Amino acid sequence: MNHAIRVVAILQAKPGKAAELEAVLKAAVVPSRAEAGCREYTLHVDRENPGRFVFVETWIDMAAIEHHRETEHYRVMGAAAADLVQDRQVLLLDEVPGQ
């Protein structure tokens, strides 16, 4: 079954690294939105914890997510963020049908 998948990725910056992490994450937004399988790709910052960033993404299917993970901009973001992130959580979510 092909259906859209929502991704919620939460990244906590290391102390003193929030501004650097924000710049790295922002650089991936426009090229990610341009990918054929992307329906939504939005970066948020937590109001109560300005070092916590949250991506809310919607992809047409798992193949689109797998393709995204292979793109140059995703790889560059991951490499640049590696020393800036203290904690990372990624949720792949399916909408509950019938609501």
C-alpha positions as CSV (number, residue, x, y, z in Angstrom):
1,M,0.0,0.0,0.0
2,N,1.4,3.4,-1.0
3,H,0.5,6.2,1.4
4,A,2.1,9.4,2.6
5,I,4.5,9.1,5.6
6,R,5.0,11.9,8.1
7,V,8.4,12.3,9.6
8,V,9.1,14.2,12.8
9,A,12.8,14.6,13.5
10,I,13.9,16.2,16.8
11,L,17.5,17.3,17.1
12,Q,18.9,18.8,20.3
13,A,22.0,20.9,19.8
14,K,25.0,20.5,22.1
15,P,25.4,23.4,24.5
16,G,26.5,26.5,22.7
17,K,26.0,25.0,19.3
18,A,22.3,26.0,18.6
19,A,23.1,28.8,16.1
20,E,25.6,26.6,14.2
21,L,23.1,23.7,14.0
22,E,20.3,26.0,12.9
23,A,22.4,27.2,10.0
24,V,23.2,23.7,8.9
25,L,19.6,22.5,9.1
26,K,18.2,25.5,7.3
27,A,20.6,24.9,4.4
28,A,18.8,21.6,3.7
29,V,15.2,22.9,3.6
30,V,15.0,24.4,0.1
31,P,16.7,21.5,-1.7
32,S,14.6,18.9,0.3
33,R,11.4,20.7,-0.7
34,A,12.4,20.5,-4.3
35,E,12.6,16.7,-4.2
36,A,9.8,15.0,-6.3
37,G,8.6,12.9,-3.3
38,C,8.4,15.7,-0.8
39,R,5.0,17.2,0.2
40,E,6.2,19.1,3.2
41,Y,9.5,19.9,4.8
42,T,9.5,22.5,7.6
43,L,12.0,23.3,10.2
44,H,10.8,24.5,13.6
45,V,12.5,25.6,16.8
46,D,11.1,24.8,20.3
47,R,9.9,27.9,22.1
48,E,10.9,26.6,25.5
49,N,14.2,25.1,24.3
50,P,15.8,27.2,21.6
51,G,18.5,24.5,21.1
52,R,15.9,21.9,20.0
53,F,15.0,21.8,16.4
54,V,12.1,19.8,14.9
55,F,11.6,18.9,11.2
56,V,8.1,18.1,10.2
57,E,8.1,16.4,6.9
58,T,5.6,14.6,4.6
59,W,6.8,12.2,1.9
60,I,4.7,10.4,-0.7
61,D,6.1,7.0,0.4
62,M,9.1,5.2,1.9
63,A,11.0,5.1,-1.4
64,A,10.9,9.0,-1.4
65,I,12.4,9.0,2.2
66,E,15.1,6.5,1.1
67,H,15.9,8.7,-1.9
68,H,16.0,11.8,0.4
69,R,18.6,10.1,2.6
70,E,20.8,9.5,-0.4
71,T,20.8,13.1,-1.7
72,E,23.9,15.2,-1.5
73,H,22.2,17.9,0.6
74,Y,21.1,15.4,3.2
75,R,24.5,13.8,3.4
76,V,26.1,17.3,3.8
77,M,23.7,18.2,6.5
78,G,24.3,15.0,8.4
79,A,28.1,15.3,8.2
80,A,28.0,19.0,9.3
81,A,25.5,18.3,12.1
82,A,27.3,15.3,13.5
83,D,29.4,17.3,16.0
84,L,26.6,19.8,16.8
85,V,23.9,17.4,17.9
86,Q,23.6,16.1,21.4
87,D,20.5,13.9,20.9
88,R,18.4,12.9,17.9
89,Q,15.0,11.2,17.6
90,V,13.3,10.4,14.3
91,L,9.7,9.2,14.1
92,L,8.2,7.7,10.9
93,L,4.4,8.1,11.3
94,D,1.4,6.7,9.5
95,E,-1.9,8.5,9.8
96,V,-4.5,6.4,11.7
97,P,-7.2,5.6,9.1
98,G,-10.9,6.4,9.5
99,Q,-10.8,9.7,11.4
